[in-house]
Amino acid sequence: MKLTRRQKQILVQVYLRYDGNATLTSLARELSAYLNIPESTVKWNLRLLRDAGLIRAGSYKEKNVPVRLSKAGLLLAEKLVSLKVY
């Protein structure tokens, strides 16, 4: 899967700013305000990152699961930050 610029931006922001206590919905609200993009866009991209295995988060079946970077997501986010590609 190839990530879009927006997905890279969101992944890096999760890596840089997130403390690990928010659900997907509350994190989407937070990132939406910070990045000045619609909450629905952030939510959509967070779901895509979840489906790609880069983050772990709740779904309609699993409620109130905090968002976490997976090992692959952490490695990719670190690489993006070091290369300043986001």
C-alpha positions as CSV (number, residue, x, y, z in Angstrom):
1,M,0.0,0.0,0.0
2,K,1.3,3.5,-0.9
3,L,0.4,6.2,1.7
4,T,-0.9,9.5,0.5
5,R,0.7,12.8,1.8
6,R,-2.3,13.2,4.1
7,Q,-1.9,9.7,5.6
8,K,1.8,10.3,6.2
9,Q,1.0,13.6,7.8
10,I,-1.6,12.0,10.1
11,L,0.7,9.1,11.0
12,V,3.5,11.4,11.9
13,Q,1.2,13.6,14.0
14,V,0.0,10.5,15.9
15,Y,3.7,9.7,16.5
16,L,4.7,13.2,17.6
17,R,1.7,14.5,19.5
18,Y,-0.3,11.6,20.8
19,D,-0.1,10.4,24.4
20,G,-1.9,7.1,23.9
21,N,-5.2,7.8,25.8
22,A,-7.6,8.7,23.0
23,T,-10.0,6.6,21.0
24,L,-10.1,6.9,17.2
25,T,-13.0,9.4,17.3
26,S,-11.4,11.7,20.0
27,L,-8.0,11.6,18.3
28,A,-9.7,12.5,14.9
29,R,-11.3,15.5,16.6
30,E,-8.0,16.6,18.1
31,L,-6.0,16.1,14.9
32,S,-8.7,17.8,12.8
33,A,-8.4,21.0,14.9
34,Y,-4.6,20.9,14.9
35,L,-4.2,20.2,11.1
36,N,-7.2,22.3,10.2
37,I,-8.8,19.6,8.1
38,P,-12.3,18.1,8.4
39,E,-12.8,15.6,11.1
40,S,-14.4,13.1,8.6
41,T,-11.2,13.3,6.5
42,V,-9.0,12.5,9.5
43,K,-11.3,9.7,10.6
44,W,-11.3,8.2,7.2
45,N,-7.5,8.2,7.0
46,L,-7.1,6.9,10.5
47,R,-9.3,3.9,9.5
48,L,-7.2,3.4,6.4
49,L,-4.0,3.4,8.6
50,R,-5.7,0.9,10.9
51,D,-6.7,-1.4,8.0
52,A,-3.1,-1.2,6.7
53,G,-1.8,-2.3,10.1
54,L,0.0,0.9,10.9
55,I,-2.1,1.8,13.9
56,R,-4.2,-0.2,16.3
57,A,-7.6,1.2,17.2
58,G,-11.2,0.3,17.9
59,S,-13.8,-0.4,15.4
60,Y,-17.6,-0.7,15.3
61,K,-17.1,-4.1,16.9
62,E,-14.6,-3.0,19.5
63,K,-15.4,0.2,21.3
64,N,-13.2,2.4,23.4
65,V,-9.9,1.0,22.3
66,P,-7.1,3.6,22.5
67,V,-5.2,4.3,19.4
68,R,-1.6,2.9,19.3
69,L,1.0,2.8,16.6
70,S,1.8,-0.8,15.6
71,K,5.5,-1.8,15.3
72,A,5.4,-1.2,11.5
73,G,3.6,2.2,12.1
74,L,6.2,3.2,14.6
75,L,9.1,2.3,12.3
76,L,7.5,4.1,9.4
77,A,6.7,7.2,11.4
78,E,10.3,7.4,12.8
79,K,11.6,7.1,9.2
80,L,9.3,9.8,7.9
81,V,10.3,12.2,10.7
82,S,14.0,11.6,10.2
83,L,13.6,12.2,6.5
84,K,11.2,15.1,7.1
85,V,8.8,13.5,4.5
86,Y,5.4,14.5,5.7
